[in-house]
Amino acid sequence: MKLKVKIIGHKVHDVGYRPYLTELAMRLALRGFEVYNDDEAGQQAVIALAEGDEQRVMRFYNSVSKERPQLADVDNVLSEEYAGDVMPLWQSASINTASQMNKAIPLLLEMRDDMKEM
């Protein structure tokens, strides 16, 4: 089963949604998974593509519908069947890790420099 999940709200970018969803996909052992930020009618959106057996994909959707990162402000969670390709979970997790590291490295370097000044 393949499912496209849209998480739409005032603040769903830069709150840890992509790592949160990636970790959820890993816990559920989904075969395929992709996640990316987008915009939907002027609001922030996070799009997740999930692939696996029906039970696991539906558990993913149910979790996403009920739980979210602490700083997220979500208005709606929508889903629809998806017929396209979905990359393997390991590949998506690797991309997500690199993306998060690119965000973290400048902050860590700044913290290091601040500590040197103390």
N, C-alpha and C positions, 0 to 999 in steps of 0.2 A: 504494500500500500504506500502511496505517496500523497503527502498533504502539504499544502502551502498555508502557513499561518502568518497573519498580519497582526502586529501589535501596534496600535495607533494611540497617540496621546500627546499631551503638551510637553512632556519630558520623558522620552524613552531612549534618547541618544546620550552617550557619555555618563551613563549610570551603571554600567557593568552588565547590560543585557546580553551582549554577545557571549562573553565568557560564562555567564549564568546559564544560558541556553545550551552552550556547548557541553558544559558539565552535566546538565540534565540528559542530553542526548547520549553521553558516554555512560551514565548510570543505567540508562534503559537499553544500552547496547544496540542502538539504531545502526543499520547498515550504512545508510547515506544521510548526510546532513550538510546544510549550508545555512549561513546566517549573514545578513548584511543590513546596514542602515539605508533608509530611503525616506521619501516624503510622500504623503498621501493627502491630497486636497489641502495643502498648506499646513499640515500637521506632521510631526515627526512620526516615523514608522520604522519598525524593525521587522524584517521579513525572514522567516525561517522555512526552509524546505526540509521535510523529514521523510525518510524512507525506511521501511522495515515491515515486520508482520503487523497485522491490523491491531492487535492488542497493544503492542509497544507504542505504535504511532498514536493511538487514541489515549494512552496513558500520558504521552508527551503533551498532546493537546490539552487534556484535562488539567495537567499540572500548570501549563502556561496560562490557562484561563483563570486559575485560582491563586497562583503565587507569582511574585515579581520581586525584582531587586528593591531594596528599601527606599531609594531615592526616586524611583520611577513614578510618573504620574500618567496612568493609563486610562484612556476613555473607552477603548473597545478592543476586543480580540476576535478576529474573524478567521475562518478557515474555508478552504476550498480544495477540491481534488486537484492534483497536479500530475501532468502527463510527461513533463520534460525530464531531462537527466538531472540527477542529484549526485554530487561528488561524494566519494567515500568519506566517512566520518573522520578517519585519521588525517586525511588531507585537509579538511576544513579546520580541524583542531590545530594543525600545524600553522596554517595561515593565520588563524585567530591568535595564536601564541605570538607569532612574529609581530602582528599588528599591535598587540598589547605591550610588547617589549619596546616597540618604537615610541609608544606614548610614555612608558615608564622611564626609559633611560635619561631623557633630559631632566626629568624631575629628580631622579637619583643623583645625577651629577650636580644639580643645583643644591641639593641637600648636603652632599659631600663638601661643596665649596663653602656653604654656610657653616658647617661644623668646623672647618679649618679656621674660620675667622673667630671662633669662640675661644 
